[in-house]
Amino acid sequence: MTDKKEDKSTWAIGGGVLMGIGVGFFFLQASALAFVGSILTGLGIGLIITAMISSRNNKDR
């Protein structure tokens, strides 16, 4: 058995996309482009959070 901690920072990307889809459903009736924009915004936020978590984990090593 190893004590290796698994890096779950990539989960932020999926979580951001899911949040973008959830928010996008509110805008879907108004505009399809707003729906796509909210998905891309969620993806961008997830990528930023992943980068911050990964850089913080690399400093600890």
Contacts in CASP RR format, 6 or more apart in sequence:
PFRMAT RR
TARGET T0000
AUTHOR 0000-0000-0000
METHOD contacts of the structure
MODEL  1
MTDKKEDKSTWAIGGGVLMGIGVGFFFLQASALAFVGSILTGLGIGLIIT
AMISSRNNKDR
7 54 0 8 1.000
7 57 0 8 1.000
9 49 0 8 1.000
9 50 0 8 1.000
9 53 0 8 1.000
9 54 0 8 1.000
9 57 0 8 1.000
10 50 0 8 1.000
12 46 0 8 1.000
12 47 0 8 1.000
12 49 0 8 1.000
12 50 0 8 1.000
12 53 0 8 1.000
13 43 0 8 1.000
13 46 0 8 1.000
13 47 0 8 1.000
13 50 0 8 1.000
14 46 0 8 1.000
15 42 0 8 1.000
15 46 0 8 1.000
16 42 0 8 1.000
16 43 0 8 1.000
16 44 0 8 1.000
16 45 0 8 1.000
16 46 0 8 1.000
16 49 0 8 1.000
17 39 0 8 1.000
17 42 0 8 1.000
17 43 0 8 1.000
17 46 0 8 1.000
19 42 0 8 1.000
19 45 0 8 1.000
20 38 0 8 1.000
20 39 0 8 1.000
20 41 0 8 1.000
20 42 0 8 1.000
20 43 0 8 1.000
21 38 0 8 1.000
21 39 0 8 1.000
22 38 0 8 1.000
23 38 0 8 1.000
24 34 0 8 1.000
24 35 0 8 1.000
24 37 0 8 1.000
24 38 0 8 1.000
24 39 0 8 1.000
25 35 0 8 1.000
27 34 0 8 1.000
27 35 0 8 1.000
27 38 0 8 1.000
28 34 0 8 1.000
28 35 0 8 1.000
END
